[in-house]
Amino acid sequence: MKRPLFALLVILLVALSALAQTPNKDDPQQLLALVKEVQAQQAQIAANQAKIEAKLAELAETIRVARIYSSRSR
């Protein structure tokens, strides 16, 4: 969970630095849109991480069962 949080902070810092360099600093709607985009990306990253962890758990279980059967056949 630390990696997605770090990614969120980096994206937010890049977005804020990009906004700071633009002449129109008084547009809160643009900042709000960027924050919402970052939040959506964070949710997608979290969902992808959950899928990866589930697949790894499934693979670990398959390997465990294969080792059990392999040891029985010897």
Order of alpha helices (4+ residues) and beta strands (2+ residues): alpha-alpha
